[in-house]
Amino acid sequence: MNKEEILKMSRQENKGKLDERELAAFGRASRVGMLVGGVLCVALILVSEFILDQPELSLVGWMVYFAMQGSSNMVLFQYLKNRSKLVYGVIELILAVAFAIAVVLKAVAQ
């Protein structure tokens, strides 16, 4: 078997799978996306409190952010078996539920 045949077989075996560079790019994109989401939540707090005078908007933003972050950590725990990811995921999902409850209580109170 020559080099070209080996490369051809390898390409066929790995067809549709991501290579290491693509996986690293997806990981970086996910981290940047979560960072941008966090910054937008802070901006949403400032706008909802000081401009719109509707503080419940910031609660919704944090609910979504913690749900995204928590589910991300739970998936990482599932694949990597890293206990810290499990702990962070559970805490973040509890926070997401707490913000959801706060939104509902705020809506009922009005």
ABEGO torsion letter per residue (X at the ends): XBAAAAAAAAAAAABGBBBAAAAAAAAAAAAAAAAAAAAAAAAAAAAAAAAAGBAAAAAAAAAAAAAAAAAAAAAAAAAAGBAAAAAAAAAAAAAAAAAAAAAAAAAAAX
